[in-house]
Amino acid sequence: MDRITFDQLPDAVSSILDKLDRIEKKLQEQSPKPSETTEQLLTYADISKEFKISQKTLKLLKKIGQLKPLCKGGRYLLFERNHVIQVLQTRPRIKPQFLKNQ
């Protein structure tokens, strides 16, 4: 790295700031918007309320491996909205045992 003299300092600082601005712009272009990400992550309570399905059923779907959490946010499991919709549309409907006999 070259030594910067006192006279060259303003030009060097302006060059650094220009490079920093370009880096920030590139990072903003690459990263998803926070609102898009947070809207797609759902907890058991969110899924239950939105899709009118019990949390017990959701936990059963997770236990048998059909519903997979995206990550754990603190003490909550977070699920991706698209994955939840896909699982709920393709899950098998099972009749209760007492109805199968009839």
QUIGI-V993023 format. One record per pair of residues at least 6 apart in sequence whose ideal C-beta (glycine too) atoms are under 8 Angstrom apart, sorted by the first residue. I is the first residue (numbers start at 0). GAP is how many residues later the second one is. D is the distance in whole Angstrom. If there is no record, write none. Layout:
i->I gap->GAP d->D
i->I gap->GAP d->D
This chain:
i->3 gap->8 d->5
i->38 gap->42 d->7
i->39 gap->40 d->6
i->39 gap->41 d->5
i->39 gap->42 d->7
i->40 gap->29 d->7
i->40 gap->30 d->8
i->40 gap->32 d->7
i->40 gap->37 d->4
i->40 gap->38 d->7
i->40 gap->39 d->7
i->40 gap->40 d->7
i->41 gap->8 d->7
i->41 gap->36 d->7
i->41 gap->37 d->5
i->41 gap->38 d->8
i->41 gap->39 d->6
i->41 gap->42 d->6
i->42 gap->30 d->8
i->42 gap->33 d->5
i->42 gap->34 d->7
i->42 gap->35 d->6
i->42 gap->36 d->8
i->43 gap->11 d->5
i->43 gap->14 d->5
i->43 gap->15 d->7
i->43 gap->32 d->8
i->43 gap->33 d->7
i->44 gap->10 d->7
i->46 gap->6 d->7
i->46 gap->11 d->6
i->46 gap->32 d->6
i->46 gap->37 d->6
i->47 gap->6 d->6
i->47 gap->7 d->5
i->47 gap->10 d->7
i->50 gap->33 d->7
i->50 gap->37 d->6
i->52 gap->35 d->7
i->57 gap->9 d->6
i->60 gap->6 d->4
i->60 gap->26 d->6
i->60 gap->30 d->7
i->61 gap->6 d->7
i->61 gap->7 d->7
i->61 gap->15 d->8
i->65 gap->21 d->5
i->65 gap->25 d->6
i->66 gap->12 d->7
i->66 gap->16 d->8
i->66 gap->17 d->7
i->66 gap->20 d->5
i->67 gap->11 d->8
i->67 gap->15 d->7
i->68 gap->8 d->4
i->68 gap->9 d->6
i->68 gap->10 d->6
i->69 gap->8 d->5
i->69 gap->9 d->6
i->69 gap->10 d->5
i->69 gap->13 d->7
i->70 gap->6 d->8
i->70 gap->7 d->5
i->71 gap->6 d->7
